């Protein structure tokens, strides 16, 4: 904006409602930095590392094509990114390895005939091939 009114209240603090501790800065560098969670960072792909230490940016997806499921997060129904469904992310330094209140994103299995595929239990025998070797069907 011409009068810079869009720059008001932009300081990110521990109390900023949509912010988190940056995963890469803490785990890889050892520096705790609070960063804002913006629409374009929500449910983003892990290029090098996750964005938020607690993976809260992988909830409430702005882009519906990135939704992997729905669950309660801190008591509120929310979407959860495909990136964290059955994903073996490194939780070193993270406060928890579950995002959903019931941990449903971690309810994953490997089909008995596959050594290379791991899928969420709801994707087994659903008529769609999710595994490259088609072992989930």
Protein Blocks (a to p, Z undefined) as FASTA:
>chain_A
ZZlmmmgokaccfklmbbcddfklmmmnopacdddddfklgopacfkbcfblnlmmmgoi
fblklpgbdcdeehiacdddfklgopacdfehiabfcfbfnlmmmmccddfkbckbccdf
klgonhpafbfnlpmZZ
